[in-house]
Amino acid sequence: MIAASIPLFSLSGCRPEGVSEQGGVSEEESSQIGRAHIHPGSGDFLLEGGAGHSEKLITVFYHQPENFLPSSPILVVVPGAGRNAQTYRDAWIESSETYGVLILSPMYTEEDYDFGAYHMGGLLSEMNIAASSRGGEGPNEVTLDEEVFTFEVNRVPEQWIFPDFDRLFERAAVDVGSSRESYDIFGHSAGGQILHRLALFYPSSKADRILAANSGFYTLPDFTTQFPFGLEGAPIDEEDLEESFGQHLVLFLGAEDDATETGGTLLRSPTVDQQGLHRLERGRYFYDMGRQISQRQGLQFRWSLEIVPGVGHDFRGMGKAAAEYLYGGNG
């Protein structure tokens, strides 16, 4: 089981301009929902929340390069715990112009999407987070009491946030006249947590290459480890792994996101520490377990592991490496 205190796991979110604390939407912004109006350069638009979240709004920050064509790639960039989609978008502008890629970065505010709704993709709710965690030994660590933590499992896929990425892609593709039928997706830290779970729990998405970078911890493809650290009690069955292992999931890991890294927040507990004591170890462990299980079951395995030299827990450095990997002829 998992626990974390909110101040340690996430930064204060911000609400899109025009949205009240009660969730009300200004008349002007209400008229803009459902239309992207993407143009060359940077901007933003509103996307309505998915099933069970229709009253919530997602601000999408984009950058369309000057050389964008209907056949050009589209990349969704999923932020970390800070939910700072505008900063993530800005970090990709240079690569967007270099490679002709449309960048779409959705902002899920902390007020509307807590740890279970964001990091866990909506798979968990009703978590007693505050009562289950305390500061760890290291400056960036959170220690959880697995015996105290409780949660509810959401078994309704339509209410997870994973379908949002398809809706976002489809909305933008229509607006820019794209001929693309799929998109790439990159997420760092909390975004990486979301994306490896996208591959596991929602393999029917239109995402092509899924780059999960520097995740803090993983949901292992193992039905002997209790959810959310494994799949025992999770809302999928063993036969679903065939499609999950067939996803083009890339474990994109910074070589220096190791025991010396003090950035981000690292969850510690007896169960999660079995994955490793730092993010680099945990990413390798997750990949190796997937490869071994797929081999035992005779399943196709399309996951890959990429170690980025000279980069730690840094979304800018990892983003630059991801751009080269995806669009520089290396991926």
C-alpha positions in Angstrom: 0.0 0.0 0.0 1.1 3.6 -0.5 1.1 6.8 1.5 2.6 10.2 1.2 2.0 13.6 2.7 0.7 16.0 0.2 3.4 18.7 0.8 6.1 16.2 0.1 4.6 14.6 -3.0 3.4 17.6 -4.8 3.6 21.4 -5.1 0.7 23.7 -4.8 -1.3 23.5 -8.0 -2.8 26.5 -9.8 -6.2 26.9 -11.2 -6.8 28.0 -14.8 -7.6 31.7 -15.1 -11.4 32.2 -15.0 -12.2 29.1 -12.9 -13.4 29.8 -9.4 -12.5 27.9 -6.3 -15.9 26.3 -6.4 -15.2 25.0 -9.9 -17.3 27.6 -11.8 -16.3 28.7 -15.2 -16.5 32.2 -16.6 -19.0 32.7 -19.4 -16.1 33.6 -21.8 -14.1 30.5 -21.1 -17.3 28.3 -21.2 -17.6 29.4 -24.8 -14.0 28.3 -25.5 -14.3 24.7 -24.2 -14.3 22.3 -27.0 -12.3 24.4 -29.3 -8.5 24.5 -29.5 -7.7 27.3 -31.9 -4.1 26.3 -32.2 -1.9 28.7 -34.2 1.9 28.9 -34.9 3.8 29.7 -31.7 2.8 29.1 -28.1 -0.6 29.3 -26.5 -3.2 27.4 -24.4 -6.7 26.1 -24.6 -9.2 24.4 -22.3 -10.1 20.7 -22.4 -13.1 19.4 -20.4 -12.5 16.7 -17.8 -13.4 13.1 -18.7 -16.1 10.8 -17.4 -16.8 11.6 -13.8 -14.8 14.8 -14.0 -16.9 16.8 -16.5 -17.0 19.8 -14.2 -13.3 20.1 -14.1 -11.1 21.8 -16.7 -7.6 21.0 -18.0 -5.6 23.8 -19.4 -3.5 22.6 -22.3 -0.3 24.5 -23.1 0.9 24.0 -26.7 3.6 25.0 -29.1 3.1 24.7 -32.8 6.4 25.1 -34.8 6.6 27.3 -37.9 7.4 24.3 -40.1 4.4 22.2 -38.9 2.7 20.1 -41.6 -0.3 17.8 -41.5 2.1 14.9 -41.4 4.2 16.3 -38.6 4.5 14.4 -35.3 2.4 15.3 -32.2 3.8 14.9 -28.7 1.9 15.0 -25.4 4.2 16.1 -22.5 2.9 15.1 -19.1 4.3 17.2 -16.2 5.6 16.0 -12.8 4.1 16.6 -9.4 4.4 20.4 -9.8 1.7 20.2 -12.5 3.7 22.9 -14.2 2.6 22.2 -17.8 3.6 25.7 -19.0 7.2 25.2 -17.9 7.3 21.8 -19.5 5.9 23.2 -22.7 8.5 26.0 -22.7 11.3 23.4 -22.2 10.2 21.7 -25.4 9.9 24.8 -27.6 13.5 24.6 -29.0 13.0 20.9 -29.9 9.6 21.6 -31.3 11.0 24.0 -33.8 14.0 21.8 -34.5 12.0 18.7 -35.3 8.7 20.2 -36.4 6.7 18.6 -33.5 3.4 19.9 -32.1 3.8 20.0 -28.3 0.7 19.5 -26.0 1.1 19.7 -22.3 -2.0 19.3 -20.0 -2.2 20.8 -16.6 -4.1 18.9 -14.0 -4.5 21.2 -11.0 -3.8 19.7 -7.5 -7.2 21.1 -6.3 -9.0 18.9 -8.9 -6.7 15.9 -9.2 -5.0 14.6 -6.0 -2.3 12.0 -5.8 -4.6 9.1 -6.6 -6.2 11.0 -9.5 -2.9 12.2 -11.0 0.2 10.0 -10.1 -2.0 6.9 -10.1 -4.0 7.9 -13.1 -7.3 7.8 -11.3 -6.9 4.2 -10.3 -7.1 5.0 -6.6 -9.3 7.2 -4.4 -10.3 7.7 -0.8 -6.7 7.5 0.4 -5.8 8.4 4.0 -2.6 10.0 2.9 -1.9 12.3 5.8 -2.3 9.6 8.4 0.0 7.2 6.7 3.3 9.0 6.1 6.1 10.9 7.6 9.4 12.3 6.5 12.1 9.9 5.6 15.8 9.7 6.4 16.9 11.6 3.3 16.0 15.2 2.5 13.8 14.1 -0.5 12.3 10.9 1.1 8.8 10.0 2.3 8.4 6.9 4.5 5.0 5.2 4.5 3.4 2.9 6.9 1.9 0.2 4.7 -0.2 -1.2 7.6 -2.0 2.1 8.1 -2.6 3.2 4.5 -6.1 2.5 3.0 -7.6 3.3 -0.4 -10.4 2.4 -2.8 -9.7 1.0 -6.3 -11.5 2.6 -9.2 -12.5 -0.1 -11.6 -14.2 2.2 -14.2 -11.6 2.8 -17.0 -13.6 5.7 -18.4 -13.0 7.6 -15.1 -9.2 7.2 -15.3 -7.2 10.1 -16.8 -5.6 7.9 -19.5 -8.5 8.5 -22.0 -7.8 12.2 -21.7 -4.7 11.9 -23.7 -6.6 10.4 -26.7 -9.2 13.2 -26.4 -6.5 15.8 -26.3 -4.8 14.4 -29.4 -8.0 14.1 -31.3 -9.1 17.7 -30.4 -5.7 19.1 -31.5 -5.4 16.9 -34.6 -8.7 18.2 -36.0 -7.8 21.8 -35.2 -4.5 21.7 -37.0 -5.6 19.4 -39.8 -3.3 16.6 -38.9 -3.2 13.3 -40.8 -1.7 11.5 -37.9 -3.6 8.6 -36.3 -1.4 8.3 -33.3 0.8 10.4 -31.0 4.0 10.1 -28.9 3.9 10.8 -25.2 6.6 11.8 -22.7 6.2 12.1 -18.9 8.8 12.9 -16.3 8.7 11.9 -12.6 5.0 11.9 -11.7 4.4 12.0 -15.4 6.5 8.9 -15.8 4.4 7.2 -13.1 1.3 8.0 -15.1 2.7 6.7 -18.4 4.0 3.3 -17.3 0.5 2.8 -15.8 -1.0 4.0 -19.1 0.9 1.1 -20.8 -0.2 -1.4 -18.2 -3.8 -0.4 -17.6 -4.9 1.3 -20.9 -3.1 -0.3 -23.8 -5.9 0.5 -26.2 -4.9 4.1 -26.4 -3.7 5.8 -29.5 -0.3 6.5 -28.0 2.6 5.1 -30.1 5.9 5.6 -28.3 5.4 6.0 -24.5 8.5 7.5 -22.7 8.2 7.1 -19.0 11.1 9.0 -17.5 12.5 8.8 -13.9 9.4 7.4 -12.1 9.6 7.4 -8.4 8.1 4.0 -8.0 6.2 1.4 -10.2 3.2 -0.8 -10.4 5.0 -4.1 -11.2 3.5 -6.5 -13.8 3.4 -9.1 -11.0 0.2 -10.6 -9.7 1.9 -11.8 -6.4 2.5 -8.2 -5.2 -0.4 -6.2 -3.9 -1.7 -3.3 -5.8 -0.7 -0.5 -6.2 2.9 -1.8 -6.2 1.9 -4.9 -8.1 -1.2 -6.2 -9.8 -2.8 -8.4 -7.1 -6.2 -6.8 -6.6 -5.7 -4.4 -9.6 -8.5 -3.7 -12.1 -6.9 -5.9 -14.8 -6.4 -9.7 -15.3 -3.3 -11.7 -16.2 -4.5 -12.1 -19.8 -4.4 -8.3 -20.2 -0.6 -8.3 -19.9 -0.3 -9.6 -23.5 -1.5 -6.3 -24.8 0.4 -4.3 -22.1 3.7 -6.0 -23.0 3.0 -5.2 -26.7 3.1 -1.5 -26.0 6.1 0.6 -27.2 7.0 1.6 -23.7 10.4 3.1 -23.1 11.8 3.2 -19.6 13.8 6.5 -20.0 16.1 6.8 -17.1 18.7 9.4 -16.1 22.0 7.7 -15.3 22.5 10.1 -12.4 19.0 9.7 -10.9 20.6 7.4 -8.4 21.5 7.3 -4.7 23.2 10.7 -4.9 20.2 12.5 -6.3 18.3 14.8 -3.9 15.8 16.2 -6.4 12.1 15.2 -6.5 10.5 13.0 -3.8 11.3 9.4 -3.3 8.8 7.0 -1.6 10.3 4.5 0.9 8.6 1.4 2.3 9.5 -2.3 2.7 7.5 -3.2 -0.4 8.5 -0.4 -2.7 12.2 -0.7 -1.7 12.2 -4.2 -3.2 12.2 -2.3 -6.5 15.4 -0.6 -5.5 16.6 2.3 -3.3 16.6 4.9 -6.0 14.9 5.7 -9.3 17.5 4.3 -11.6 17.4 0.9 -9.8 13.7 0.9 -9.7 13.3 1.6 -13.4 15.7 -1.2 -14.3 13.9 -3.6 -11.9 10.5 -2.8 -13.5 11.9 -3.4 -17.0 13.7 -6.6 -16.0 10.6 -8.0 -14.3 8.5 -7.3 -17.4 11.0 -8.9 -19.7 11.2 -12.0 -17.5 7.4 -12.4 -17.1 6.8 -12.0 -20.8 9.4 -14.6 -21.6 7.9 -17.1 -19.1 4.5 -16.6 -20.7 5.8 -16.6 -24.3 4.5 -13.1 -25.0 5.8 -10.4 -27.3 7.8 -7.8 -25.4 8.1 -4.4 -27.0 9.3 -2.5 -23.9 12.8 -1.0 -24.0 15.3 0.6 -21.6 17.2 3.7 -22.3 19.8 5.2 -19.9 20.6 8.9 -20.4 24.2 9.7 -19.4 25.0 12.7 -17.4 21.4 13.5 -16.4 19.7 13.1 -13.0 16.2 14.1 -11.9 15.9 16.9 -14.4 12.9 17.2 -16.8 14.7 19.6 -19.0 17.7 17.4 -19.5 15.5 14.3 -20.0 13.3 16.2 -22.4 16.2 17.2 -24.6 17.4 13.6 -24.7 13.8 12.4 -25.4 13.5 14.8 -28.3 16.7 13.4 -29.8 15.6 9.8 -29.1 12.2 10.3 -30.7 12.9 12.6 -33.6 16.7 12.6 -34.1 16.7 9.2 -35.7 17.6 7.2 -32.6 14.2 5.8 -31.6 
